[in-house]
Amino acid sequence: MIDKITPRPDVSVEKILREDGIEGLEPVITSKNTYVAPFVNAEETEYLVIEDNFPNGRPRLEDGGILFTDRATVDKVEKMKVCTCLNPLHTCLAIFGCLLGYKKISDEMQDPELVALVERVGYQEGLPVVVNPGILNPREFIDTVFRIRVTNPFMPDTPQRIATDTSQKLAIRFGETIKAYQADENLSVENLRMIPLVFAGWMRYLMAVDDSGRAFELSPDPLLDRLRPQMAKLKLGDAEAEEIIKPIMQNASIFGVNLYEAGIAEKVCGYFVELNAGEGAVRRTLKKYLTNK
């Protein structure tokens, strides 16, 4: 399991390198919108967890910070990161960052409503069902995400990059948490508030209109050809939305569960109507549910 946020090659880093006299730095953008460049801008924080199975021995790489453990624990670290402690938080920031016109993840972490959103998704809704691998503490992992990683202004990652392929990510990043709530007799899916808000935010994002009423380009996603025509049936301000978004909410391959069968479709639909109420509705909805609560 490797964890190190590596954004697309950034022009600010390219500029610094050019000023140092380095040539041939032009990035190549492929037909699939993949960026290839001779330089990398990435964060300082990094985790590398490896199954300790080396029949011929190995160097003492743990002295360099690599974590060696058994295969099952590697899998648990991966699930902790992907389903609770990093990737879901990134997706929250990606969706609402695009709707609110942000260009950097670090700038979003100066936004009190968005900070409250990711903190509640991580600490309040995710940690009760997190898979604890033992060799890394989930709460401390999230602490590092918020205090050091996504707040770093010198790590120029964008919500637009992270929003890529969101339809392929929701089932893992949020659906597994919903399933864990369903399986725990001491927890109730009805108590989830922020994850349904993120689902509604994603469908609002699919309208490709930001909170100021301006059109924006959606990030690449293999389901856009199917989802965009459906969401194009709605306009900003439409209050009757359920029949349009119902086929999406029923799609368990997107969310990991059928939202109707999970008992949260009504909540998601209600949030969507609020987010879509007109210009400024995204911000008003975030303030309504995330200010001083």
Long-range contacts (C-beta under 8 A, 24 or more apart in sequence): 1-47, 1-48, 1-49, 1-74, 1-77, 1-78, 1-81, 2-46, 2-47, 2-48, 2-49, 3-46, 3-47, 3-48, 3-81, 3-86, 4-42, 4-43, 4-45, 4-46, 4-47, 5-42, 5-43, 5-45, 5-149, 5-150, 5-155, 5-157, 6-40, 6-41, 6-42, 6-43, 7-41, 7-42, 7-155, 7-156, 7-157, 7-158, 7-161, 8-35, 8-158, 8-161, 9-35, 9-37, 9-39, 9-40, 9-41, 10-41, 10-156, 12-156, 13-39, 13-41, 13-156, 14-39, 32-220, 33-164, 33-220, 41-155, 41-156, 42-155, 43-149, 43-152, 43-155, 44-148, 44-152, 45-144, 45-148, 45-149, 47-77, 47-81, 47-136, 49-73, 49-74, 49-77, 49-78, 49-135, 49-136, 50-74, 67-135, 67-136, 69-133, 69-135, 73-133, 73-134, 73-135, 76-131, 76-132, 76-133, 76-134, 77-133, 77-135, 77-136, 79-131, 79-176, 80-130, 80-131, 80-132, 80-133, 80-136, 80-138, 80-141, 81-141, 82-172, 82-173, 83-126, 83-130, 83-131, 83-172, 83-173, 83-176, 83-177, 84-122, 84-126, 84-127, 84-129, 84-130, 84-131, 84-138, 84-142, 84-177, 85-122, 85-126, 85-130, 85-138, 85-141, 85-142, 85-145, 86-141, 86-142, 86-145, 86-149, 87-169, 87-172, 87-173, 88-121, 88-122, 88-126, 88-173, 88-174, 88-177, 89-118, 89-121, 89-122, 89-142, 89-145, 89-150, 90-150, 90-162, 91-162, 91-163, 91-166, 91-169, 91-170, 91-173, 91-174, 91-198, 92-117, 92-118, 92-121, 92-194, 92-198, 92-201, 93-118, 93-150, 93-159, 93-162, 94-159, 94-160, 94-161, 94-162, 94-163, 94-166, 95-159, 95-163, 95-166, 95-198, 95-201, 95-202, 95-205, 96-159, 96-201, 96-282, 96-286, 97-158, 97-159, 97-160, 97-163, 98-159, 98-160, 98-163, 98-205, 98-210, 98-216, 98-219, 99-201, 99-204, 99-205, 99-210, 99-211, 99-282, 100-210, 100-211, 100-282, 100-283, 101-210, 101-211, 101-212, 102-159, 103-158, 103-159, 103-160, 104-153, 104-156, 104-157, 104-158, 105-150, 105-157, 105-158, 105-159, 105-162, 106-150, 106-151, 106-152, 106-153, 106-155, 106-156, 106-157, 107-153, 108-150, 108-159, 109-146, 109-150, 109-151, 112-290, 112-291, 113-283, 113-286, 113-287, 113-290, 113-291, 114-286, 115-146, 116-290, 116-291, 116-293, 117-194, 117-197, 117-198, 117-286, 117-290, 118-146, 119-146, 120-193, 120-194, 120-290, 121-194, 121-195, 121-198, 122-146, 124-194, 125-177, 125-192, 125-193, 125-194, 125-195, 126-177, 128-187, 129-177, 129-180, 129-181, 129-184, 129-187, 160-219, 161-219, 163-205, 163-218, 163-219, 164-219, 164-220, 164-221, 165-219, 165-220, 165-221, 165-222, 166-202, 166-205, 166-219, 166-221, 167-221, 167-222, 167-223, 167-227, 167-254, 168-221, 168-222, 168-223, 170-199, 170-202, 170-254, 170-255, 170-256, 171-252, 171-253, 171-254, 171-255, 171-256, 172-256, 174-198, 174-199, 174-255, 174-256, 175-255, 175-256, 175-257, 176-256, 178-255, 178-256, 178-257, 178-262, 178-264, 179-256, 179-257, 182-257, 182-262, 189-262, 189-263, 189-264, 190-263, 190-264, 192-264, 193-267, 193-289, 195-264, 196-264, 196-267, 196-268, 196-271, 197-271, 197-285, 197-289, 199-249, 199-255, 199-259, 199-264, 199-268, 199-271, 200-268, 200-269, 200-270, 200-271, 200-272, 200-274, 200-275, 201-271, 201-275, 201-282, 203-231, 203-245, 203-248, 203-268, 203-272, 204-272, 204-275, 204-276, 204-282, 206-231, 207-231, 207-232, 207-234, 207-236, 207-276, 209-236, 211-279, 211-280, 211-281, 211-282, 211-283, 212-279, 212-280, 213-279, 223-254, 234-276, 236-276, 236-278, 236-279, 237-276, 237-277, 237-278, 238-276, 239-273, 239-277, 241-269, 241-272, 241-273, 241-276, 242-269, 245-269, 245-272
